[in-house]
Amino acid sequence: MKVNSGELWEKFSGRLRRFIARRVPNEHDVEDLLQDVFCKAHENCDSLRDEDKVRAWLYQIAQNTVTDYYRRRRDMAELREDLAEEPPAADVISGELMPCIRAFIDRLPEKYRQAIILTEYHGLSQREMGERLGLSPFGARARVQRARRRLRAMLLQCCTFEFDPLGRVLDFQPKEKPYPYCDNSASPPARRRLNY
């Protein structure tokens, strides 16, 4: 079934914002979750069979999004407790990768570079970044996702990574034939492994 995202936003965004705000106390998280709901709706509109059930379908997506939000927070809190003794190891690998990551960000096309810098370095939410750049909520989210995919592709062409189940880097090794812009001479010659 064909769903018009703009019409859905006009009709349901206010109600869904209130629905989420009753369950999530942080205003910024509410806005991010609302955008997530509409992005999921847009991506999964083919799964909607009955146009009369759009409202129930959107509320189910919103409820699942809120549930996932709290599940992630609980998992992260448990993880922080488990890893309370270990942050220095994570800082080591982050410190080694940051110059490479920044060099790759500088090589992204301007629109993607702006999206990464504003969200990751300046701490803006995707909504705030979109407002600053004149993008819709969907456009802002899409731009950040595309920028992250491009950055990830560059990093994967330069190095081989090992990730933990949460997607954090456990280990990396520069490739013999790296990405053309990669200066892996600054990377450690031996494999490093982080034990979380």
N, C-alpha and C positions, 0 to 999 in steps of 0.2 A: 504494500500500500504506500502511496506517495504522501509524505507528510511535509507541510510547509513549516520549517523551523521558525521563521519569523512570526508566523501567525500563532504558533504554539507559545512562543516567548511572550507575545502581546497578551494572550489570553490567560496564561497560567503562571507567569513568572512571579507576580505579586503573591498569589495564593501559596505557591510552593516555597517562596522565601519565608513566609510566615510559618509554614509547616516545619521547615528546617530550623528556623530561629527558636521555635518552642522546644527543640531537641538539642540544639547546639548553642552554647552561650557566647562564643566568640564571633563577633560581627564579621570579621575578615574571613573566618572559616565558613560562615554561612554563605557569603558571596561566592567563595571558591567552590563550595559544594553545589550551590545552585547552578553555576556554570558547568560543573561536572555532570549534573543531571541532564541538562539540555544537550551537552555533547554526546552523552550516552544515548539519549533519545534520537539524536540526529544519526548517530552511527548504527543504531539498531531499529530504525523505522521500518525496515522490511519484516521484522518479526511481528509487527502489529497487523492483525488480520481484520479487526472490526473497528471501523472509525468511531463508533459509538462508545468504545471503551478507552479512548485516548486519555481521559482524565484519570481513570483507575490505573492505566498503564504508567502514566507519568508519576503518580503518587507511589506506585510500587518501586519504580526506579529511585525516587527520592528516599524512600524508606531503606532500600538496599544500600544506597550511597551513604546514608547516615550510619547504618550498621557497620559498613566497611571502615568508615572514619573512626569509630570508637574501637573497632578491632585493631586497626593499625596503631592507635594511641596506646592501647593496652599492651600490644606486642612490643612496641618501642619502649614503654616504661619497664617491662620485664627485661628487655634486652639491655637497657641502660644499667639496671641493677646487676645483671650478670656480668657486664663488661666494665663495671666501675673502676676496676684496677688497671684496665688496658688502654685507655685513650691515647697514651703516648705512641703506641705502635701505629695506630691509625693516622696520627699526625705525621709520623715519619713518611709513610707512603704518600699522603696528601702533599706533603712538602716536596717530595721528589717529582710528583706529577704536575704540580701547579704551573711551573714555567712552560712545560709542554702544552698543557691545556690552554694557557693564556696565548701562546703563540698560535695555536689552531683557531682560537676565537678570533684573533686579529685577522685571520685569513678567510673568515666566513663572509659571505655577501653582507652588505651594510644592514639590511633589514633583519637578518638573523643575528648578526653581531649585537645590534641594539637590543633585541629581545633577550638574549642571554645576559648581557651586561646589566640591563635594568632589573631583571628578575633574580639573577644569581649573585650579582655583586652589589647592587643597590637595594636589594631586599623588597622590591615592589611585588605586589601580587600580580597575577596575570591580568586581572581586571584593571588595576591601576596602570600597568604598562600599556594596556589597550587604550585606555582613556588618553594617556600621554601621546600615543602614536596615532590616535584617531581610528582605532580598530574596534569592531564589534567584539563582544565576549567570545564568540566562536572563532573569529579571526585571530584574536590575541592568543587563545589556547593553541590553535593550529600553528601559529607562527613559532611559539615556544617549542612545541613538539617537533616541528621540522628542524629548527635550529639544533635541538638536542640530538636528533637523529644524524644530522650532518656532522656534528662534533664527534659523536660516538663512532661514526664510520671512519673519520680521520684517525682517531685514536686506535681503532682496531686494525687499521692498515699499518700503523707504526709499531705497535706492540701486541704481544699476546697476553691476555689477562685471564686471571682466575678469580671468580666472584663467589661470595658466600650466598646463601639463599635470599638475603635481603638486597642483593645487588651491589654490595660494597666490595671494593677491590681487596682481595687477599694477597695477590701476587701478580707481578707483571715482568715480562721479559721483552726487551727490544728485539724486533725482527732483524734478520740479516739484511733484507732489502726493504727498508722502511718507506713510509709515505714520503713523497718528494720533499715536503717541508719539514719533516721531522728531524730534529737535531738530537739523536739519541746518544750522542757522545757525552751528554751530561747525565745520562741514566747510568745506574750502577751496572758494571759488567757482569756481575754474578746475580743469580736469581735471589730474590728476597721473598721470604714468606712471612705473613703476619698470622699469628695464632690468636684468634678471637675466642 
